[in-house]
Amino acid sequence: MGTVARWARAEWGPLYATVREPLLNRRLRALPMTLAAVCLTACLQYVQNRPWGFQPVQDLGAVRAEDPLWPALLRTPLSLFVPALDLPVWGALAQILLVFGIAELCLGWWRTLVIAYVATLAGTLYARVGITLGPHAPFGLPWADAQVVDTGPSAAVVGLAVFVSWRYGAHLTAGAVTVAMVVEVLVKENLAGKEHLAALMAVGVLCLAVALRYGHGPRRSLRWPRRAQRRPGSRAGRGSGLPPIQS
């Protein structure tokens, strides 16, 4: 048991410490974006299962590879929160609450949304490329997949899970998520599984860009650095991009 505890502390200790402090101090007030995302997903699920609501949700938030590109790009942000019709909505809500919540506490709400959008957009664009390549190409897709609705929140959840795990040194967790997505494609080769892999590749590129930008790989840390207090006439607190983790 001591070995398991030491492994868990090494794997998730920095992440746990980062999440614990704002939750203890602010509780649910620390998760405004995540709670809004959960409520929006639940609302869209209710509406799309009503006879009067299905088509409006499809028109505003359903993305297919056969759709014209620019309307599809306009729908992509809302498509993050449109759950699949053939899966239990509680699974999607639990994933958003857990993964988006941890990401919001660690990265902030706007970085969380940016990474979620990058992951979802990667899957959306891959579907178009795969359909163009055709079913016989190594990374191609059958023509029937052009009419399949994109993954909804799942690609964003996968991307955020891997990015946060990498950023806080939980390498085994990031690897386990990646392996699970590969196994998903091998066991059940479908559009959703391949879009998850496309999301993982996009997030991998994002991780590399962050490492190159700050001149280091992932480090273990207890928390993100606090924003410096600005003084009159001072430029302290200004900055852009993802702040480096202090060690």
Secondary structure as the mmCIF struct_conf table of DSSP 4:
data_model
#
loop_
_struct_conf.conf_type_id
_struct_conf.id
_struct_conf.beg_label_comp_id
_struct_conf.beg_label_asym_id
_struct_conf.beg_label_seq_id
_struct_conf.end_label_comp_id
_struct_conf.end_label_asym_id
_struct_conf.end_label_seq_id
HELX_RH_AL_P HELX_RH_AL_P1 GLY A 2 ARG A 26
HELX_RH_3T_P HELX_RH_3T_P1 ARG A 27 ALA A 30
HELX_RH_AL_P HELX_RH_AL_P2 PRO A 32 GLN A 48
TURN_TY1_P TURN_TY1_P1 ASN A 49 ASN A 49
BEND BEND1 ARG A 50 ARG A 50
TURN_TY1_P TURN_TY1_P2 PRO A 51 GLY A 53
HELX_RH_AL_P HELX_RH_AL_P3 PHE A 54 GLY A 61
TURN_TY1_P TURN_TY1_P3 ALA A 65 GLU A 66
BEND BEND2 ASP A 67 ASP A 67
HELX_RH_AL_P HELX_RH_AL_P4 LEU A 69 SER A 79
TURN_TY1_P TURN_TY1_P4 LEU A 80 PHE A 81
TURN_TY1_P TURN_TY1_P5 LEU A 85 ASP A 86
BEND BEND3 LEU A 87 LEU A 87
HELX_RH_AL_P HELX_RH_AL_P5 VAL A 89 GLN A 95
HELX_RH_PI_P HELX_RH_PI_P1 ILE A 96 PHE A 100
HELX_RH_AL_P HELX_RH_AL_P6 GLY A 101 LEU A 107
HELX_RH_AL_P HELX_RH_AL_P7 TRP A 109 LEU A 133
TURN_TY1_P TURN_TY1_P6 PRO A 135 HIS A 136
BEND BEND4 ALA A 137 ALA A 137
TURN_TY1_P TURN_TY1_P7 PRO A 138 PHE A 139
HELX_RH_3T_P HELX_RH_3T_P2 TRP A 143 GLN A 147
BEND BEND5 VAL A 148 VAL A 148
TURN_TY1_P TURN_TY1_P8 GLY A 152 PRO A 153
HELX_RH_AL_P HELX_RH_AL_P8 SER A 154 ARG A 167
TURN_TY1_P TURN_TY1_P9 TYR A 168 GLY A 169
HELX_RH_AL_P HELX_RH_AL_P9 HIS A 171 VAL A 187
BEND BEND6 LYS A 188 LYS A 188
HELX_RH_AL_P HELX_RH_AL_P10 LEU A 191 TYR A 214
TURN_TY1_P TURN_TY1_P10 GLY A 215 GLY A 215
BEND BEND7 HIS A 216 HIS A 216
BEND BEND8 LEU A 222 ARG A 223
HELX_LH_PP_P HELX_LH_PP_P1 TRP A 224 ARG A 230
TURN_TY1_P TURN_TY1_P11 PRO A 232 GLY A 233
TURN_TY1_P TURN_TY1_P12 ALA A 236 GLY A 237
BEND BEND9 GLY A 241 GLY A 241
HELX_LH_PP_P HELX_LH_PP_P2 LEU A 242 GLN A 246
#
